[in-house]
Amino acid sequence: MERNVQISLPVRTVFGTLVAVFFLAGCGRTAELEHAYSFESRVHSFEEKQENGFFEPFAADLSVADDSQDDGTELTAQAAAVFGLDGGEALFSRNAFERMNPASTTKVMTAIVALKYGTLSDLVTVTEDAVITEAGSSMAGVKPKDVISLEDLLYGLLIPSGNDAANAIAVHVGGSIEGFVDMMNEEAARLGATGTHFANANGLTDPDHYTTAYDLYLMFHEALTYEEFRTIIGAGAHTAIYKDGEGTEKTSTWTVGNYYMNGKKETPEGLTVFGGKTGTTMAAGYCLIMGSRTEDGKEFASVIMDADSRDALYEDMTKIITKIVK
């Protein structure tokens, strides 16, 4: 992952690099190299300087984090961080690169792949893969043979955190759950989420299913580039109207569970929470990736992973997002 740093390339450095390349190539035998460096193909990037003489780096709008931004705030969570969505250093970072179980925060990536490769107006026929028998599993309530739009399934994925909706989306977009998970892992690699590996589309516990607080931020940052994602996570409730296998109309209404958005928890003064995704399992504890906005419109992503309880999750989150307005 490229970090949010600026790189100055003096002429001497460039010249030295070219000389080194020349000799390492065997006194000019670049034709023998399979991936020979071509200065001509890169020279335009050297010329694209900003007014201050520095180059605009790759992924300049991404934040940089390390544990030097941990000020010792007392939290129950095992990992936590606050990132500016327009780049710069993290405001707070604790264990941001530790691999952990993400629970249903996984569904941020499920949504990314669905929005990138699916069509919202598609009518999806739910398959038997949507049947999940794990005790306590969060569900949207869709059943095999139901016919529902991909857009409504995304609401069912992100508002009630439906594991059934996740599997229905996976089969429709990826051809199978396994195929869709491959797409999720490919997308994670493209985003530079090097501490992430997915084994399913819903976040149910699996030893080969993990991510980091920083990688969750990368995924959330990407997901917010889709306007539909912003719309869905910002909804207080959604009613889906669809049909069962016999063509009978069904209605499901889902309401947001984020405590800041449903009024169960007061948002720190000067901030507005515009959406997020929770996740909870025995293995993962209580997790939340969330977006908030200051009064002047600046946006931030904050992450809590493996808090002790639901109340502790929001207490921890309040402590770290308060740093935005201090």
N, C-alpha and C positions, 0 to 999 in steps of 0.2 A: 504494500500500500504506500503510495507516495504521500509524504507528509506535507503539511501546509507550511512550507518554507520557501524563501526566495533565494535564488541562485544567481550569483554574479559570475560571469565568464570572461575574465580578462583575456586579451589577445594572447598573452604569454601562455596561459593555461591551455587555450585551444590549440596553439601551435605545438606545445609539448605533447598534448594528447595525440595529435596527428603524427608526430614523429614516432611516438611509442607504437602506434598502430602500424606504421610503415615497417618498423623493424620486427615487430612480433609477427607480422604477416610473411616474414621471410624475404626481406629486401624487396618488397613490392610485388610479391607473388599472390596478390589478392584473388586472382582467378581460381586459386586452389581452395579458397575458403568458401564453405557452404553459405555462410551468412556474413559476407564481408561488409565492413562498415563503409558507407558511402557518405562522404562529407557533403557532396553536392545535393543529396536527397534531404539532408538535415539543415543546410545552411540557412534556409528561410526562417527556421526557428531561432537561429542565433541573431537574426536581424530584427526580430519582433520584440524590441525593448520597450519598456514603459518609460515615462518621462523621468523617473528617478534612476534610470540606468539598470534596473533589475528586470529579470524575466518573469512573466506570469507563469507560475508553476501549474502542473497538472493537478486537478481537483482542488483548486484554490479556495473553494467554498466549503471545504471539509475542516472540521476542528481537529486539533492535535491534543492528545492526552497522555499523561503518565502520572505516576503516583506523587509527583511533586506538587500536584494540585489538591492533595488530601490535607485538609487543615485540622484533622482530628475530630471532626463532628461526630458525636455519638449516634450510631445507627444500629438497628438490629440486622439490617441487610448485609449480605456478604459482598455485594458489589453495588456500586452506585456512581452516577456521573451526571454532569450537566454540560451540554454542548451547545454552542451557538450554531444555528442552522445556516449562517452565512460565513462560517469559518472562525479562525482565531484559536487561541488556546481554550481548553475546557475550563469552566469555572470551578469544577470540582471533579475529582476522579479518584475512585478507590477500587482497586482490583478490576479495572476496566478491561483487562486482557485475559482474565481468568476464564477458562472454559467451564460453562455451567449449563444446567438444564433450563431451557427457555420456557417450558410449558406452552401456553397458547399465544405467547408473544411471537411464536413461530408463524402465526397467521398473517403477520405483516408481509413475510416473504410469499406466502400462499397468495395473498392479494396482488402482490407485484407481478407474479407470473401470470395470474389470471387476467390482469389488466393489460399486460404486455402482449399476450398471445391469444386472448379470448375476445369475444364480441359481446358487449353488454346485453344486446337484444336477443341473443341466442336463447332458445327454449331448451332447457336441459331436462332429460329424462333421468330421474334419480335411479341408481342401480342398487343392488344388494350391498355394495361396498359402504353404503351410508348407514348400515345397521352396525351399531357399536354397543357392546354389552358391558363394557368396563364400568364398574360402580362409580357413581359421582361424575360421570362424563357429561360435560356441558353440551347441550343439543339445541338445534334450531327447530327440530320437530318435523323435518321432511322425511318422507317414507319412500321405499322403493316403488317405482312406477309413477310417482308424482311428477308433474311437468311444471317447471318453474324457470323463470328467466335467470340468466347468469347474474344480472344486476341484483335481483332479489336475493340470490344465494350469497352474494358478497355482503349484503346487509346482514344476512343470517350468520355469516362467518365472523363479522367484526363487531356486531352489537351483542347478541347473546353468546358469541364465541362457539358457534355450532360445530362440533367435530363431524357431525353428519354432513353439514354444508361443505366443510373442507374436503371430505372424501368425494362428494358429488362433483365439486369443482375440479378436483384432481383428475377424475376419470374423464370428464367432459373435455378438459383442455389438454391433458397429457395422454389420453388414450387408455391410461391405467394409472393406478396410484404410483407404481414403481417408475413409470415414465415421467410422471409429473415431478416426483422427487428428484429425479436426475436433472430436470429443468431447474428446480430450486437450487441444487448444488452448483449448477453451471452459472446461474445468476449470482449466487453468493461469490463465486470465484471472480466473476466480472466486476463486482463491486469492491473487490479487495478484502472481503470478509474471510480472512485466512484462518480465523479461529472457529469457524463454523462448519458443521456437517449436519445434514438433515437425513432422517430415516423415515419420516412420514410428513403429511401435509397439515396435521392438526396439533402436534405438540405433545401427544401422549408419550409417556416415559419410555425411552429406549436408550441403552448404553451407547449407541452410535449416533445419538441425536444431541447436539450441543451447540452453543454459541457463546459469545461474550457480550458484555455491556457495550463495548465499542462497536462490535459488529451489528448489534441491534440498532445502534445509532445510524450506522451506514445504511441499513435497510430502511429505517424510518425516513431518513433523508431522501432516499430514492423514491419511496412510496409517495411522499408528499409532492413529487413532481407530477403525479396523476391527480387531476382535479377531482375525479370521481372518488378517489381515496379520501381526500380532504372532506368532501361532502358527506361520505358515509360515516367517518369517525366523528364528525361534528354533529351528527343527528342525535337528538334526544330520544327518538323513537322512530320506528318504521313499521308500516303494515304491508305485508306481502299478500297478494291475492293470486292464487294459482290453482291448478286442478290435480285431482288424484287420477289414478289409472283408469277409472271409469268415466272421467270427464266431469266429475262433480267439483264444484268450486270450493276451495278451502281458503281460510284466512288465518294468518299468523301475525301477531303484533309483538315486536321486540322492543324493549326499553334499555337505555344505556345503563351500564353498571358502574361507570367511573364516578366515584364519590364527589369529585369536584364539579362534575357536570349535572349530577342529579340532586345536588343540594345537601348531601350528607356530610360534606366536608367543605369548610370555608377556604377559598383560594386566597393566598397572600395578596395584600393590597398592592395594586399596580400591575397585576397579572391577570390574564384571561386564559383559561385552559381551552384549547380548540379541538382536542381529541386525543385519543391514544388507544392502547391495547393492553388489557390485563392478561395475566396467566397464572394459574394456580394448580399445582399438583403436590402430592406428598413429597416427591423427590425434588421439585423445584422451589418449594415454598411459595411465597406471594411475590409476584413480579408485575411490573408496569413500565411500559415505554410510553411517553406522553409528550405532547406539544403544548407550549404555552407562548403567549405573546405579551409584550410590554405595551404600555399606552402609546408609545411612539412607533409601534408596529414591528419591532425587532422580535424574531422568533427563536425559540430554544427547544431542544429536545432533552428530556431528562429520563434517566433509567434507574429503576430499583430492581435488584434481583435477589431472591431468597431472603425476603423479610420474614419475621417470625409469625405474623398474623395479618389479617386484613387491616385491622386498626393500626398495627405497627407499620404496614406498608404506606399508609397515607400520612402517618406521623413522620416517617423517614422522608417521604417525598416532599412534604411541606418544608422540612429542614433544608433540603438541598435546593429547592426552587426559590426559597427566600433569598438565596445568594444572588439571584438574578437582579433583584431590586434593591439590594443593600448598597 
